[in-house]
Amino acid sequence: MMQLIVLGQIPGTHFQLTFAWFQVLMVPVIFLVAYKVRKVHTSKNAGDVQRHYDVISLRSLDQA
């Protein structure tokens, strides 16, 4: 059924992009982008946490 849904012919070729091939191509791209976004978000968040603990340790040094 998915092979029957044609999204269109790619210009300059005789290849028609079907829905199944679209999924085969786009699912890894979506996962890769999601992985990169999560990696950037996690590294940014880890930096914020480290800065927070640095401030706490500086405050405790001031109180000592």
C-alpha positions, 0 to 999 in steps of 0.5 A, a space after each residue: 500500500 505504501 509503495 502505491 503512494 507516489 510523492 513525485 518524480 525527482 527532477 533529472 532522474 527516472 526515480 519516483 519517490 514513494 512514501 516508503 522511500 521517503 520514510 526510509 530517508 527521513 526517519 534517520 534524519 529526524 533521529 539524527 537531528 533529535 540526537 544533536 539537539 538533545 546533545 547540545 541541550 544536555 551540554 548546555 544544562 551541564 554547564 549551568 549546573 557546574 556554574 551553580 555549584 561553583 557559586 555555592 562553593 565560593 559562597 561557602 568559602 566566603 562564610 568560612 
